[in-house]
Amino acid sequence: MAEHSFLPIIIAYYSLFCCSSFESGSTIMSNNVVEAHSSVPCNSTDRGPVVPTTPLVSFLETLQETALQAYGHKGFDPKLYVDLSLKQNLSTTIVAFEKLPRTENGSVSGHDLNGFIEKYLNGVGKDLVYAEPVDFVAEPKGFLPKVKNPEVRAWALEVHSLWKNLSRKVSGGVKERPDFHTLLPLKYPVMIPGSRFREVYYWDSYWVIRGLLASKMYETAKGIVYNLLSLIDEFGYVLNGARAYYTNRSQPPLLSSMVLDIYDRTGDKDLIEKALPALLKEHDFWNSGIHKVIVRDAKGSLHTLNRYYAMWNKPRPESSTIDSEIASKLSNTCEKRKLYRELASTAESGWDFSTRWMRNGADLASLATTSIIPVDLNAFILKMELDITSLAHVIGDNKIAARFMEASEARKKAMNSIFWNLEMGQWLDYWLSNFDACKDTYTWNASSQNQKLYASNFVPLWIQLFNSDVKVVDEVLRSLQNSGLLRPAGIATSLTNSGQQWDFPNGWAPLQHMIVEGLVRSRSAEARSIAEDIAVKWIRTNYVAFKKTGNMHEKYNVEKCGDFGGGGEYVPQTGFGWSNGVVLAFLEEFGWPQELKLDCP
């Protein structure tokens, strides 16, 4: 794939896309990077840039739709079809596809489609090959020294060994013919999450790296970071995942945290030198154009915060048939485009899906993620600013360090002004009333804070500027204890049982880790005690589920120790990168005493 950056063009066109009305058929293109809405004129609230996909992705979406007609819904996974790669060039493949026999309604028989796929396409995962991690040893020196219980140590070594199962590298064929693949040609080996997720993902990688650091696998961790840095070099931001169909959105920005944590273990200044320019570019991406929101607080002060906003207004290619079905209840083409942008923006948040983003918790078509300023996104960007400050100090760039320390102080003030709810003792997402993507400034209103309980309300505690404040820690700790989110097997994502996977009763490894680590870093003895209790419950449920199923799972049911989670648009997945990483990180932090039982109480 030729090197190019979408970022300058995207930023340059933000205001144009935000505030212009498009006539029927109008298109603005620059090197096929950004395009306007298609031929039907729209006056809906869907505004913003669109990063076009590749011809191969478009064809595979058509194949996905044809496969759903041929095979039916049962066991159907739309992502499988956009992960296929070509055996021959695309034009030849399309000609053969168009010659397939069809019924009167245009469908293809399963038999004929099977034959076509076998002849013209490679199976999923064929463009990734196993890569033996260069720094894996069966029992690393100094591995989890606080773990005294032999049963726990034996299991921890099993989890450690799963890095070998998840390690891959991009095949040579992808680099030779990138146009035959949706997989992007990354240079270094990767850790995939597991199961249907056959490529590297952005925010998953942070907790994978935390586990790799506990496993003393520093070179593997650095390789993951160098891959993500290469995406910034090419696209201007880290993609949701390393696929051609993910170029229209990012994910929670945690790359600076990966760099800082690796540096803290290795002292590798060269990594900082290589990473810092890319981190500055990523910060610009999140703080420019449509991601940026200005709010005037109750005292009249202006604050800049950020939101998720995907550069896409069509069905997500990896879920195209699902998104089209969700939008089918909408008769207006313009409103469908708006919904498609909301679906992609929610995927950018990592919380796909949750009532947190919905105006009506019973209706996924009511997603309004772009109308929300999220607590956790701004906590991540605050951490990015603090991380960049620290990294710049390490290499002696005091000018950048001063600039980002000032930015972090402004963001902390903004978060306290817009998100903090003193009565609840939590930071609350803020809904933008009378949503208009072109509005210059919004005026803060207390009623626009979302007072529903979500684990994300406590994520700012992970950030040093908050967990170092004794008064804040005490208030947040009381709030967490009284929230109802602390359950028998971990922290619930929400208190709403909607059937969506980022809701009750599911618990997710990243949320457990951020809240627990924030409590630990506060240096409060009481906070550490509660953190350890949460970690013990989480470790137990992971262990018992592993012993029952032989797998680590993507998510867990926090209502019952040893049960994995469910819900959402795909079946529960195993593997699993961030779950492995958080278990190892917890065992590294807390250990496990000889006498403490590991089974469910």
Sequence and secondary structure as in RCSB ss.txt:
>XXXX:A:sequence
MAEHSFLPIIIAYYSLFCCSSFESGSTIMSNNVVEAHSSVPCNSTDRGPVVPTTPLVSFLETLQETALQAYGHKG
FDPKLYVDLSLKQNLSTTIVAFEKLPRTENGSVSGHDLNGFIEKYLNGVGKDLVYAEPVDFVAEPKGFLPKVKNP
EVRAWALEVHSLWKNLSRKVSGGVKERPDFHTLLPLKYPVMIPGSRFREVYYWDSYWVIRGLLASKMYETAKGIV
YNLLSLIDEFGYVLNGARAYYTNRSQPPLLSSMVLDIYDRTGDKDLIEKALPALLKEHDFWNSGIHKVIVRDAKG
SLHTLNRYYAMWNKPRPESSTIDSEIASKLSNTCEKRKLYRELASTAESGWDFSTRWMRNGADLASLATTSIIPV
DLNAFILKMELDITSLAHVIGDNKIAARFMEASEARKKAMNSIFWNLEMGQWLDYWLSNFDACKDTYTWNASSQN
QKLYASNFVPLWIQLFNSDVKVVDEVLRSLQNSGLLRPAGIATSLTNSGQQWDFPNGWAPLQHMIVEGLVRSRSA
EARSIAEDIAVKWIRTNYVAFKKTGNMHEKYNVEKCGDFGGGGEYVPQTGFGWSNGVVLAFLEEFGWPQELKLDC
P
>XXXX:A:secstr
     SHHHHHHHHHHHHH    TT    STTS     SS   SS  S      HHHHHHHHHHHHHHHHH STT
  THHHHT EESS HHHHHHHHHTS   TTS   HHHHHHHHHHHEE TTTTEEE   TT  SS TT STTB  H
HHHHHHHHHHHHHHHHEEEE HHHHH GGG SB   SS EE  BTTB S BHHHHHHHHHHHHHTT HHHHHHHH
HHHHHHHHHHSS  SBSBGGGTT   S  HHHHHHHHHHHH  HHHHHHHHHHHHHHHHHHTSGGGEEEEE TTS
 EEEEE    S  S  GGGHHHHHHHHTT   HHHHHHHHHHHHHHHHHS  S GGGBSSTT GGGB GGGEE H
HHHHHHHHHHHHHHHHHHHTT HHHHHHHHHHHHHHHHHHHHHTEETTTTEE  EE SS  TT S EE  GGGB 
 S BGGGGGGGGSHHHHT HHHHHHHHHHHHHSS EETTEE SBS   S TTSTTEE HHHHHHHHHHHHHTT H
HHHHHHHHHHHHHHHHHHHHHHHHSS BS EETTSTT B   SSS   BS HHHHHHHHHHHHHH B TT   S 
 
